[in-house]
Amino acid sequence: MRLLFCLLGLVFIVEGLPYLAFPKKMKKWLRQIQKVPDDQLRIVGFLAMCFGLLLTYIFR
């Protein structure tokens, strides 16, 4: 459980960095992402999950 919470903390850090460093660009990007079809977002999300799983498998 300790490792899980450590990893969750790192995810929050990585997810929060762009909002801290580039708030105006993030707002613009979020407006643009609303125009992307749901199916395309699902594919990108699935590929990101697969990449994360692969990285975890390789480096664990």
Backbone bond lengths (Angstrom), bond angles and torsions (degrees), N, CA, C in turn:
res aa  C-N    CA-C-N  psi(-1)  N-CA   C-N-CA  omega(-1)  CA-C   N-CA-C  phi
1 M - - - 1.463 - - 1.525 110.55 -
2 R 1.305 115.74 -34.87 1.460 119.64 -178.58 1.528 110.82 -61.74
3 L 1.337 115.81 -43.47 1.461 120.91 178.61 1.530 110.73 -63.89
4 L 1.321 116.93 -40.62 1.457 121.08 179.30 1.527 111.33 -59.89
5 F 1.328 116.87 -46.30 1.464 119.82 -179.53 1.530 111.13 -68.64
6 C 1.316 117.39 -32.49 1.458 120.98 175.65 1.526 110.04 -64.64
7 L 1.316 116.80 -44.41 1.460 120.95 178.68 1.523 111.73 -65.90
8 L 1.331 117.06 -39.87 1.470 119.95 176.87 1.530 110.86 -62.06
9 G 1.312 116.00 -40.28 1.463 119.89 176.59 1.514 111.89 -60.91
10 L 1.328 116.85 -41.83 1.463 120.70 178.08 1.521 111.46 -65.69
11 V 1.313 117.04 -37.18 1.469 120.48 177.10 1.524 110.23 -62.15
12 F 1.325 116.97 -44.20 1.466 120.02 178.82 1.522 111.35 -63.19
13 I 1.322 117.01 -37.67 1.465 120.28 178.17 1.521 110.15 -63.67
14 V 1.330 116.67 -49.21 1.466 120.76 -178.52 1.531 110.74 -64.95
15 E 1.327 117.79 -39.32 1.461 120.84 179.34 1.530 111.98 -68.82
16 G 1.306 117.48 -31.21 1.457 120.67 -177.12 1.516 114.83 -84.36
17 L 1.319 117.68 -21.50 1.463 120.92 -176.96 1.535 114.00 -57.10
18 P 1.332 119.64 -47.06 1.471 117.75 -179.24 1.534 113.00 -62.16
19 Y 1.316 117.72 -34.62 1.471 120.84 179.42 1.525 110.64 -68.81
20 L 1.309 116.74 -33.43 1.462 120.93 178.19 1.526 110.85 -74.27
21 A 1.322 116.27 -44.64 1.456 120.78 -173.57 1.531 113.56 -81.24
22 F 1.338 117.53 -36.43 1.462 121.16 -173.69 1.527 111.20 -135.98
23 P 1.327 119.60 65.21 1.462 120.08 -175.60 1.538 113.66 -62.47
24 K 1.328 118.27 -39.31 1.476 119.80 -179.53 1.519 111.38 -67.66
25 K 1.320 117.11 -41.30 1.466 120.36 179.07 1.525 110.96 -67.26
26 M 1.322 117.71 -34.71 1.458 120.93 178.77 1.528 110.62 -66.93
27 K 1.327 117.31 -39.45 1.464 120.16 177.00 1.524 110.65 -62.05
28 K 1.328 116.37 -43.07 1.456 121.14 178.95 1.527 110.00 -63.97
29 W 1.307 117.28 -43.59 1.462 122.09 -179.68 1.524 111.10 -63.73
30 L 1.335 117.06 -40.35 1.461 120.43 179.66 1.527 111.57 -66.56
31 R 1.327 117.10 -33.52 1.470 119.35 175.17 1.528 110.36 -67.70
32 Q 1.321 117.04 -38.61 1.462 120.97 -179.14 1.527 111.49 -69.98
33 I 1.314 117.55 -35.52 1.467 120.47 -176.46 1.526 111.42 -68.87
34 Q 1.333 117.56 -21.90 1.462 120.52 177.84 1.524 111.46 -67.15
35 K 1.324 117.28 -21.31 1.458 121.69 -179.24 1.530 112.79 -84.46
36 V 1.327 117.07 -12.33 1.466 121.15 -178.07 1.528 108.83 -79.13
37 P 1.337 117.44 134.47 1.470 120.39 179.34 1.540 112.00 -61.26
38 D 1.345 115.17 148.75 1.463 120.95 -178.07 1.520 112.55 -58.32
39 D 1.320 116.92 -40.92 1.469 119.78 -178.64 1.526 111.51 -61.46
40 Q 1.312 116.23 -38.68 1.466 120.10 179.56 1.533 110.57 -68.12
41 L 1.323 116.98 -39.38 1.466 120.26 177.00 1.528 111.37 -64.58
42 R 1.339 116.41 -37.79 1.462 120.01 177.48 1.525 111.15 -62.90
43 I 1.321 116.63 -41.59 1.463 120.43 179.42 1.529 110.38 -64.30
44 V 1.318 116.74 -44.23 1.462 120.40 178.88 1.529 110.15 -63.31
45 G 1.323 117.38 -42.28 1.460 120.80 177.97 1.522 112.30 -63.16
46 F 1.327 116.30 -41.17 1.457 120.32 178.52 1.525 111.14 -64.56
47 L 1.337 116.56 -43.56 1.463 119.93 178.56 1.526 111.59 -64.23
48 A 1.329 117.16 -37.73 1.460 120.78 177.37 1.534 110.81 -64.63
49 M 1.325 116.40 -40.36 1.461 120.11 177.36 1.527 111.18 -64.72
50 C 1.317 117.07 -42.19 1.469 120.78 178.63 1.526 110.92 -63.45
51 F 1.326 116.42 -41.79 1.456 120.59 177.81 1.526 110.82 -62.81
52 G 1.329 117.13 -42.97 1.463 120.97 177.53 1.514 111.98 -63.26
53 L 1.325 116.48 -40.59 1.458 120.47 177.70 1.523 110.97 -64.13
54 L 1.327 116.18 -42.11 1.461 120.53 178.50 1.528 111.39 -63.17
55 L 1.325 116.81 -45.29 1.467 120.03 177.47 1.530 111.56 -60.56
56 T 1.323 115.86 -42.74 1.462 120.49 179.20 1.524 110.70 -62.65
57 Y 1.322 116.67 -42.84 1.459 121.19 179.69 1.531 111.63 -64.49
58 I 1.329 116.44 -43.19 1.469 120.39 -177.60 1.529 112.00 -68.04
59 F 1.319 116.45 -43.98 1.463 119.56 -173.45 1.517 114.57 -95.00
60 R 1.299 118.03 0.61 1.470 120.48 177.54 1.474 107.41 -90.00
